[in-house]
């Protein structure tokens, strides 16, 4: 059988070859498109993981710097509170109050401790910060209001010690996360 003067032993392989080329080209285009989509998804997922890791590392660094500043501020508040306690004990209270520079120092330390505590992601530490600040205030005001029971330096020391222990736990936890491979060390 001839079509357009071409014998069937020629046109059947020619048409088959042309159809094969077209089907192959379409299939290749589809597979190339699918591979490109998979590659883009993989790149997108990789970028998302990198962003998440960068965010976690940035948050860890922020928590670390906050905890270290909190430790320093706790020492400052403890120093100011003990100085206020000594002033109250030796009776050098001025006009019914602490010397202004000592009162301001204790007050500012307490405020800074609260400010730093707000940045922490730990409710227990924030609760301890409130207890430490309240104990410091009670201790520094006890003499003025005549409440000897509030002049509990051991109570303040217990709260400060508990806060220091919690800060230590949080610091060790941050360090353990980093050294166990869940963080990146830079």
Backbone torsions as a table, in degrees:
resi	resn	phi	psi	omega
1	UNK	NA	133.6	-178.3
2	UNK	-115.3	142.1	173.6
3	UNK	-124.8	125.7	-178.6
4	UNK	51.5	37.4	176.6
5	UNK	77.2	9.0	179.6
6	UNK	-106.0	126.9	-179.4
7	UNK	-66.2	153.0	-176.0
8	UNK	-64.8	-27.9	178.7
9	UNK	-70.0	-9.3	176.8
10	UNK	-105.7	-46.8	-173.5
11	UNK	-72.6	-31.5	178.9
12	UNK	-64.0	-49.6	176.6
13	UNK	-64.8	-33.1	-180.0
14	UNK	-66.8	-46.2	179.3
15	UNK	-65.6	-42.1	178.2
16	UNK	-60.4	-43.1	178.8
17	UNK	-64.2	-43.1	179.9
18	UNK	-64.6	-45.9	178.5
19	UNK	-62.4	-41.2	178.0
20	UNK	-61.7	-41.9	178.7
21	UNK	-64.1	-44.6	-179.4
22	UNK	-64.5	-48.4	179.8
23	UNK	-62.2	-41.8	177.9
24	UNK	-62.1	-41.9	179.9
25	UNK	-65.7	-42.7	178.8
26	UNK	-64.5	-45.3	179.9
27	UNK	-62.5	-42.8	178.9
28	UNK	-62.5	-43.3	178.0
29	UNK	-60.5	-43.0	178.8
30	UNK	-64.2	-47.7	-179.5
31	UNK	-65.4	-37.6	175.5
32	UNK	-62.2	-43.1	178.7
33	UNK	-62.3	-45.6	179.9
34	UNK	-62.4	-42.1	178.5
35	UNK	-64.4	-40.1	179.0
36	UNK	-64.3	-41.9	178.7
37	UNK	-63.0	-44.0	178.1
38	UNK	-62.3	-41.1	179.6
39	UNK	-63.9	-42.5	178.7
40	UNK	-65.6	-41.0	177.2
41	UNK	-61.9	-43.0	179.2
42	UNK	-62.5	-45.0	178.5
43	UNK	-62.4	-41.5	179.2
44	UNK	-63.0	-45.1	178.9
45	UNK	-64.1	-39.9	178.7
46	UNK	-63.1	-44.6	178.2
47	UNK	-63.0	-39.2	179.8
48	UNK	-64.5	-43.1	177.7
49	UNK	-63.8	-43.0	179.2
50	UNK	-62.0	-41.3	177.5
51	UNK	-64.1	-42.2	179.5
52	UNK	-63.6	-42.5	178.3
53	UNK	-65.2	-41.6	178.8
54	UNK	-63.8	-41.1	178.8
55	UNK	-64.3	-43.8	179.1
56	UNK	-62.6	-43.5	179.5
57	UNK	-64.2	-41.1	179.1
58	UNK	-64.4	-42.4	178.5
59	UNK	-64.8	-40.8	178.8
60	UNK	-62.4	-44.3	178.7
61	UNK	-63.0	-39.9	178.2
62	UNK	-64.0	-45.8	178.9
63	UNK	-62.8	-40.4	179.1
64	UNK	-61.8	-48.6	-179.3
65	UNK	-65.5	-35.4	177.8
66	UNK	-66.0	-43.8	179.6
67	UNK	-63.6	-40.9	179.0
68	UNK	-66.2	-41.2	177.0
69	UNK	-65.9	-36.7	178.6
70	UNK	-64.6	-41.4	176.0
71	UNK	-58.4	-47.2	-179.3
72	UNK	-62.3	-42.2	-178.2
73	UNK	-69.2	-34.0	176.9
74	UNK	-63.5	-40.0	176.5
75	UNK	-62.3	-43.3	179.9
76	UNK	-63.7	-44.9	179.5
77	UNK	-64.9	-41.2	178.6
78	UNK	-61.1	-43.9	179.1
79	UNK	-61.5	-46.4	-179.7
80	UNK	-66.1	-39.3	-179.8
81	UNK	-66.9	-44.2	178.0
82	UNK	-64.6	-38.8	177.1
83	UNK	-63.1	-41.0	177.9
84	UNK	-64.3	-41.0	178.9
85	UNK	-61.7	-43.8	178.3
86	UNK	-63.0	-44.3	178.3
87	UNK	-57.8	-42.8	-179.6
88	UNK	-68.4	-37.0	-178.3
89	UNK	-70.1	-41.1	-177.5
90	UNK	-83.4	-6.4	173.3
91	UNK	81.4	21.4	178.4
92	UNK	-93.9	36.5	178.3
93	UNK	-71.1	130.2	-176.0
94	UNK	-99.6	124.1	177.2
95	UNK	47.3	46.1	177.7
96	UNK	73.4	13.9	-179.9
97	UNK	-149.5	174.6	177.2
98	UNK	-73.0	160.0	172.4
99	UNK	-55.6	137.7	-173.5
100	UNK	-53.5	-41.9	-177.2
101	UNK	-65.6	-35.1	178.9
102	UNK	-72.7	-40.8	178.8
103	UNK	-63.4	-43.8	178.9
104	UNK	-65.3	-41.5	179.9
105	UNK	-61.2	-46.6	179.4
106	UNK	-64.8	-43.8	-179.7
107	UNK	-63.7	-47.5	179.9
108	UNK	-63.4	-38.9	178.0
109	UNK	-63.6	-40.9	179.2
110	UNK	-64.7	-44.3	178.4
111	UNK	-62.6	-42.7	179.9
112	UNK	-65.6	-37.5	177.1
113	UNK	-61.3	-45.0	177.1
114	UNK	-62.7	-43.3	-179.1
115	UNK	-60.4	-46.0	178.8
116	UNK	-64.9	-37.5	179.9
117	UNK	-62.6	-32.2	179.5
118	UNK	-65.1	-24.1	-179.6
119	UNK	-84.0	-11.9	-178.8
120	UNK	-76.7	149.1	176.4
121	UNK	-102.0	41.2	-176.7
122	UNK	-140.0	110.9	-177.8
123	UNK	-65.4	-36.9	-179.6
124	UNK	-61.8	-44.4	179.3
125	UNK	-64.5	-40.9	178.7
126	UNK	-62.7	-39.1	177.2
127	UNK	-63.7	-41.3	178.4
128	UNK	-66.7	-36.0	177.5
129	UNK	-60.9	-43.8	178.6
130	UNK	-61.6	-42.9	179.2
131	UNK	-63.3	-42.6	179.9
132	UNK	-63.6	-47.0	-178.5
133	UNK	-64.1	-41.7	178.5
134	UNK	-64.5	-42.5	179.1
135	UNK	-64.1	-37.2	177.9
136	UNK	-64.7	-44.7	179.3
137	UNK	-64.6	-46.3	178.6
138	UNK	-57.1	-45.0	-177.8
139	UNK	-63.3	-41.2	-176.8
140	UNK	-78.2	-18.5	-178.9
141	UNK	-105.0	-9.3	-173.6
142	UNK	-57.4	-41.7	-177.8
143	UNK	-65.5	-36.4	-176.5
144	UNK	-69.8	-37.4	-176.8
145	UNK	-94.5	1.8	175.7
146	UNK	73.1	22.8	-179.0
147	UNK	-101.8	94.3	-178.1
148	UNK	-66.4	-28.3	-179.1
149	UNK	-64.8	-29.6	-179.3
150	UNK	-79.1	-7.7	177.9
151	UNK	-84.2	55.1	-174.7
152	UNK	-102.1	88.1	-179.2
153	UNK	-66.8	-31.2	177.7
154	UNK	-67.5	-35.5	177.1
155	UNK	-62.5	-44.7	176.5
156	UNK	-61.3	-44.6	-178.7
157	UNK	-62.6	-39.2	177.9
158	UNK	-61.6	-46.4	-179.7
159	UNK	-65.0	-43.4	179.8
160	UNK	-64.0	-40.0	178.9
161	UNK	-66.1	-41.1	178.1
162	UNK	-63.6	-40.7	178.1
163	UNK	-65.5	-43.2	178.8
164	UNK	-61.3	-40.7	178.2
165	UNK	-64.1	-40.8	179.7
166	UNK	-66.4	-40.7	176.8
167	UNK	-60.5	-42.5	177.6
168	UNK	-60.2	-43.1	177.9
169	UNK	-61.0	-44.7	-179.1
170	UNK	-65.0	-39.6	177.6
171	UNK	-64.5	-43.3	178.0
172	UNK	-64.1	-37.5	178.8
173	UNK	-64.0	-43.7	177.1
174	UNK	-62.0	-42.0	179.8
175	UNK	-66.2	-42.2	-179.9
176	UNK	-64.0	-41.6	177.4
177	UNK	-57.7	-40.7	-176.4
178	UNK	-73.0	-40.3	-175.7
179	UNK	-82.9	-17.4	178.5
180	UNK	-83.3	1.7	176.7
181	UNK	95.0	0.9	177.7
182	UNK	-87.0	-4.3	177.9
183	UNK	-128.5	174.9	177.1
184	UNK	-111.2	139.0	176.1
185	UNK	-102.6	128.3	-176.0
186	UNK	-121.1	NA	NA
